[in-house]
């Protein structure tokens, strides 16, 4: 399952390992936000990209996901959906864009976690 969780209260994004494997197990990822489509994406990147986030695969062996803490990114994602609550966590399932090594997540697929 391609999925991630956004924890607005703790400014944390958890990307499931299956999502990272589906985009080719990259060393760096970049987040893309499309407010018009109310969607965002995770795509492969490299260290030359100033907006890229490094993945340290050696640290990922024990857990089911990669965690990223970013107040500005999480606040940007909060703006995608008026009904999202800023103190809750949401899980969103996504899909792979063929031949682009990109996972796309649509706000309409978000589920609030208890």
Buried (B, 14 or more C-beta within 10 A) or exposed (E): EBBBBBBBEEBBBBBBBEBBEBBEEBBBBBBEBEEEEBBBBBBBBEEEEEEBBEBEEEEBEEEEBBBBEBEEBBEBBBEBEEEBEEEEBBBBBBEBEEEEBBBBBBBEBBEEEE
